[in-house]
Amino acid sequence: MRYFVMTVLFFIGLVLQATLFSHLTVAGVKPDLVLVLLVFYALLHGPMEGALMGLAGGLLQDLMFGQNIGMNTLAKLVTGYLFGALEKKIYKENVLVPMVVLFLATFLNETVLYILRFFSHVPGPTGESSINYLASVKNIFFSTAVYNSCLAPFIYGRFYKSSQKGLLRITDR
């Protein structure tokens, strides 16, 4: 059931990202709602579940936006696995922890995407093909990371409760 719920949440996140948040850009960026949901899921369910959801969410994002199939899939898979590894090492009840983790996860996700774009000679989100890494950090990564982190207090509490006692809990353990 949790896989179906996460797929629906990813789809809703992508629709919101393409509609509502395209009008609510801050510093020229919009949040990556799939990444936000993925990081919360990975933190609460571990690396293997995080990688699986990263694969699903990234593939859905690639298919919906139709650009460079596989780039978001790989970036989200790596991010889901690595931040899922923190499952047993962090205090999940405090909302500041997911905010900081989400900030760092955004940097990792954007860095993986940057590397994949660089080696495949694909233009970045601003349309420039040869933008350097430091300019990307300054213009895109930092703003996206702050935007994503600011969404954490509004989403994480409900997500945490659902992972403990709701539709996102693991019942087969």
Protein Blocks (a to p, Z undefined) as FASTA:
>chain_A
ZZmmmmmmmmmmmmmmmmmmmmmcgehiacdfklmmmmmmmmmnojklmmmmmmmmmmmm
mmmnopaghjlmmmmmmmmmmmmmmmmmccfkbmklmmmmmmmmmmmmmmmmmmmmmmno
pacfkopakbcfklmmmmmmmmmmmmmmmmmmmmmmmmmmmmmmmmmbcfkZZ
